[in-house]
Amino acid sequence: MARAAAVTSPTRRPPDATPRDRSEAVLSRLQLLVTRKLDGLLQGDYAGLLPGPGSEAGESREYRPGDDVRRMDWPVTARTTMPHVRRTVADRELETWLAVDLSASLDFGTGRWLKRDVVVAAAAALTHLTVRGGNRIGAVIGTGDEPGGGGWRRRAPAPGPGVFTRLPARSGRKEAQGLLRAIAGAEIRPGRGDLGVLVEMLNRPPRRRGVAVVVSDFLAPPAQWVRPLRKLRVRHDVLAVEVVDPRELELPDVGVLPVVDPETGELHEVQTADPRLRARYAEAAAAQRAEIAAALRSAGAAHLRLRTDRDWLLDMVRFVAAQRHARTRGTTR
């Protein structure tokens, strides 16, 4: 599957709005939306998509299929001759890191939003859920490899293509708003970004156990990012947020459609009136998404898929409810 986007795709951008004005408007709407709906639907003293398991020992219970074998309580298991796992109390100070992929393929959308807008929205919701408990959140932002302007951000050197920006983990709502402004105002540059390098930056330097969230469309070959993701999972709880546009899953019948790869600039004309071509495209897209899901599952990451043509906030709420239900039953995935 090529990273192809329609040249005339709708962008929902006012013609006279600057990127900074647009990002500020988006963040203002998101703050109100997230605060109202998440606070109303996700009740509890400690709300998070993947709250850290913590290190403080709690009670033991019998092992159930799906439990993490690293939490086996061997003394109790030996005494009772039945496998037991040790429950742990969630840390009150959690450190969350976001790996935000803003490569050129994210600057596309044919649904209600651009994929980039959904990425910013997901980052805003995750940030809100983290800082409301006084926890710290940081981010690494990856874009295309074309050089861009400077600014106050610190760019960490990394091998391979792409420009990477590291924002240190801090607590407080003011710092969280600054992080979101940096994400929303990041310039999407032409060229390919390396998702594997972006994920690997969450492993350096080594940090205490926490939560790592990777937000991307995951269109890069899984061989590029699955190994760093698996390495990340050894120490952290990992959430992969996949952003999808409906045109990446199927083509409409609109005649000759010019499409361009946003990362390479390669242009093609596709005859969408051909039903066999549309069927092959849908089959290839389904196979690609199944491969992505299988790679994320093999890496041990929780998988949340958000679409540009659906209510992303409702999908996040359903995901949180499913995660909590799974933890109540003793399973983590």
C-alpha positions in Angstrom: 0.0 0.0 0.0 1.5 3.3 -1.0 1.0 6.4 1.1 -1.2 8.0 -1.5 -3.5 11.0 -0.8 -5.9 12.8 -3.1 -4.4 16.1 -4.4 -7.8 17.8 -4.0 -8.6 16.3 -0.6 -10.5 18.6 1.8 -8.4 20.1 4.6 -11.0 22.1 6.6 -8.6 25.0 6.8 -9.8 28.6 6.6 -7.8 30.2 3.7 -6.7 33.2 5.8 -5.8 31.4 9.0 -2.2 31.0 10.0 -0.9 27.7 11.4 -0.5 29.2 14.8 -4.1 30.7 14.8 -5.5 27.3 13.7 -3.6 25.3 16.3 -4.8 27.7 19.1 -8.4 27.4 17.9 -8.1 23.6 17.8 -6.6 23.5 21.3 -9.3 25.8 22.7 -12.1 23.6 21.3 -10.4 20.4 22.5 -9.8 21.7 26.0 -13.5 22.3 26.4 -14.5 19.1 24.7 -12.1 16.8 26.6 -12.8 18.5 30.0 -16.5 18.2 29.7 -16.8 14.7 28.2 -13.9 12.8 29.8 -14.5 14.2 33.2 -18.2 13.3 32.9 -17.6 9.8 31.5 -14.4 8.7 33.1 -15.2 9.0 36.8 -12.6 8.0 39.4 -9.8 9.4 41.5 -7.2 8.1 39.0 -8.2 8.0 35.4 -5.8 7.0 32.7 -5.9 5.0 29.5 -3.2 2.6 30.7 -2.5 3.4 34.4 0.9 2.1 35.5 0.8 -1.0 37.6 3.1 0.5 40.2 5.7 -1.0 42.4 4.0 -1.1 45.8 3.0 -4.7 46.6 -0.6 -5.4 47.2 -2.6 -8.6 47.8 -2.1 -11.9 46.0 -4.7 -13.8 44.0 -4.8 -16.9 41.8 -3.3 -16.7 38.4 -5.7 -16.3 35.5 -5.0 -16.7 31.8 -3.6 -13.4 30.4 -1.9 -12.3 33.7 1.7 -11.0 33.4 3.9 -13.9 34.5 6.5 -11.3 35.7 4.1 -10.7 38.7 4.1 -14.3 39.9 4.1 -14.5 43.7 6.3 -17.6 44.0 6.3 -17.9 47.9 2.4 -18.0 47.9 2.5 -20.3 44.9 4.8 -22.7 46.7 2.7 -22.7 49.9 -0.6 -23.2 48.2 0.6 -25.3 45.2 -1.6 -23.1 43.0 -0.1 -20.3 40.8 -0.7 -16.9 42.3 0.2 -13.4 41.1 1.0 -10.3 43.2 -1.3 -7.3 42.7 0.4 -4.0 42.8 -0.8 -0.5 43.7 -0.7 2.0 40.9 1.9 4.7 41.4 0.4 8.1 42.2 3.1 9.9 40.3 3.1 8.5 36.8 5.4 9.5 33.9 3.9 9.3 30.5 5.8 9.9 27.2 4.1 10.5 23.8 5.8 9.6 20.6 3.9 11.8 18.1 4.3 11.0 14.4 3.7 14.1 12.2 5.1 12.8 9.0 3.7 14.1 5.7 1.2 11.2 5.4 -0.7 12.7 8.5 -1.5 15.9 6.6 -4.4 14.3 4.9 -8.1 13.7 5.6 -11.4 13.1 3.8 -13.6 12.5 6.8 -14.7 15.1 9.5 -11.1 15.9 10.3 -7.6 15.7 9.0 -5.5 12.8 10.4 -3.2 15.5 11.9 -6.2 16.9 13.8 -7.0 13.5 15.3 -3.4 13.1 16.3 -3.5 16.4 18.2 -6.9 15.5 19.7 -5.6 12.2 21.0 -2.5 13.9 22.4 -4.8 16.4 24.2 -7.0 13.7 25.7 -3.9 11.7 26.9 -2.4 14.8 28.3 -5.5 15.8 30.2 -5.9 12.3 31.7 -2.2 12.4 32.8 -1.9 15.8 34.3 -5.2 15.8 36.2 -3.5 13.5 38.8 -0.4 15.6 39.1 1.7 13.3 36.9 4.3 14.2 34.4 4.1 14.0 30.7 6.7 14.5 27.9 6.8 14.0 24.2 9.0 13.3 21.2 7.7 14.7 17.9 8.9 13.3 14.6 8.4 15.0 11.2 9.7 14.7 7.7 13.4 15.2 6.9 13.2 18.6 5.2 15.0 21.2 7.4 12.7 23.7 9.0 12.8 26.7 11.3 14.4 26.7 14.7 12.6 28.0 17.7 12.8 27.2 21.4 12.6 23.4 21.0 15.5 21.2 21.6 16.2 18.7 18.7 17.8 15.5 19.8 20.2 14.1 17.2 19.0 10.8 15.8 20.3 8.6 12.9 18.2 8.2 9.8 15.7 10.5 8.1 13.4 12.8 10.0 13.6 15.8 12.3 12.9 15.0 16.0 11.9 17.3 18.8 12.1 16.2 22.5 9.9 18.0 25.0 10.9 17.1 28.6 8.4 15.5 31.0 6.9 18.0 33.4 3.8 18.2 35.6 1.3 21.0 35.8 -1.5 22.2 33.5 0.5 25.2 32.2 3.4 22.9 31.1 0.9 20.5 29.6 -0.7 23.3 27.5 2.8 24.3 26.3 3.4 20.7 25.2 0.2 20.6 23.3 0.9 23.9 21.6 4.2 22.5 20.5 2.5 19.4 19.1 -0.3 21.4 17.4 2.1 24.0 16.0 4.7 21.5 14.7 5.4 22.0 11.0 4.7 18.9 8.8 7.6 18.8 6.4 7.9 16.8 3.1 10.0 13.7 3.2 9.8 10.4 5.0 10.0 10.2 8.8 11.5 7.1 10.5 8.9 5.7 12.9 11.4 3.2 14.3 13.8 5.9 15.3 10.9 7.9 16.9 9.9 4.9 19.0 13.5 4.2 19.9 13.9 7.7 21.3 11.5 6.7 24.0 14.0 4.1 25.1 16.8 6.6 25.5 17.7 7.5 28.1 16.3 4.6 30.2 13.5 5.8 32.5 11.6 4.3 35.4 8.6 2.2 34.5 5.7 4.3 33.2 3.4 4.6 30.2 4.5 5.1 26.6 2.0 6.2 23.9 2.8 6.1 20.2 0.4 8.1 18.0 0.8 7.4 14.2 -0.9 6.0 11.2 1.7 3.2 11.2 2.0 3.2 7.5 5.7 2.6 7.7 6.7 -1.1 7.2 6.2 -3.0 10.5 9.8 -4.3 10.2 10.9 -0.7 10.8 9.1 -0.1 14.1 8.1 -3.4 15.7 11.5 -4.2 17.3 11.8 -0.8 19.0 8.2 -1.1 20.2 8.8 -4.6 21.6 11.9 -3.2 23.4 9.8 -0.4 24.8 7.2 -2.9 26.1 9.8 -4.6 28.3 9.9 -1.7 30.7 6.7 0.3 30.0 3.0 -0.1 29.4 2.6 0.7 25.7 -0.4 2.1 23.9 -0.4 2.4 20.2 -3.0 4.9 18.8 -3.5 4.2 15.1 -5.1 7.0 13.0 -6.9 6.0 9.9 -8.8 7.8 7.1 -11.6 6.0 5.2 -9.9 6.6 1.9 -7.0 4.5 3.1 -9.4 1.6 3.4 -11.4 1.8 0.2 -11.6 4.0 -2.9 -14.9 5.7 -4.0 -16.1 5.5 -7.6 -15.2 9.0 -8.8 -13.6 8.3 -12.2 -10.0 9.3 -12.8 -8.5 10.4 -9.4 -5.1 12.0 -9.2 -3.3 10.9 -6.1 0.1 11.8 -4.7 2.4 10.3 -2.2 2.8 13.1 0.4 6.2 11.9 1.5 7.9 11.4 -1.9 5.8 13.7 -4.2 5.2 10.8 -6.6 2.0 11.5 -8.6 -0.4 8.8 -10.1 -3.7 8.9 -11.8 -6.1 6.1 -10.8 -9.2 5.0 -12.7 -11.5 4.4 -9.7 -14.4 3.4 -12.0 -12.8 0.0 -12.4 -14.5 -2.3 -9.8 -11.7 -4.8 -9.8 -9.2 -2.1 -9.0 -11.3 -0.9 -6.1 -11.7 -4.5 -4.8 -7.9 -5.1 -5.0 -7.3 -1.8 -3.2 -9.8 -2.8 -0.4 -8.2 -6.2 -0.1 -4.7 -4.8 0.1 -5.8 -2.2 2.6 -7.4 -4.8 4.8 -4.3 -7.0 4.6 -2.1 -4.0 5.5 -4.2 -3.1 8.6 -4.3 -6.7 9.7 -0.5 -6.8 9.5 -0.2 -3.6 11.6 -2.6 -5.1 14.2 -0.7 -8.3 14.3 2.6 -6.5 14.7 1.3 -4.4 17.5 -0.2 -7.4 19.2 3.1 -9.3 18.9 4.9 -6.3 20.5 2.6 -6.5 23.5 1.1 -3.0 22.9 -2.5 -2.1 23.5 -4.1 -1.0 20.3 -6.6 1.9 19.8 -7.7 2.8 16.3 -9.2 6.2 15.7 -10.8 7.2 12.4 -11.2 10.7 10.8 -14.9 10.0 10.0 -15.9 8.9 13.5 -16.3 10.3 17.0 -12.7 9.8 18.2 -13.6 10.8 21.8 -16.3 8.1 22.0 -13.9 5.5 20.7 -11.4 6.6 23.4 -14.0 6.2 26.1 -15.0 2.8 24.9 -11.3 1.8 24.9 -10.9 3.0 28.5 -14.0 1.1 29.6 -12.7 -2.1 27.9 -9.3 -1.8 29.5 -10.8 -1.3 32.9 -13.1 -4.2 32.5 -10.2 -6.4 31.4 -8.1 -5.4 34.4 -11.1 -6.1 36.7 -11.3 -9.6 35.3 -7.5 -10.0 35.7 -6.4 -9.7 32.1 -4.4 -6.9 30.7 -4.9 -7.1 26.9 
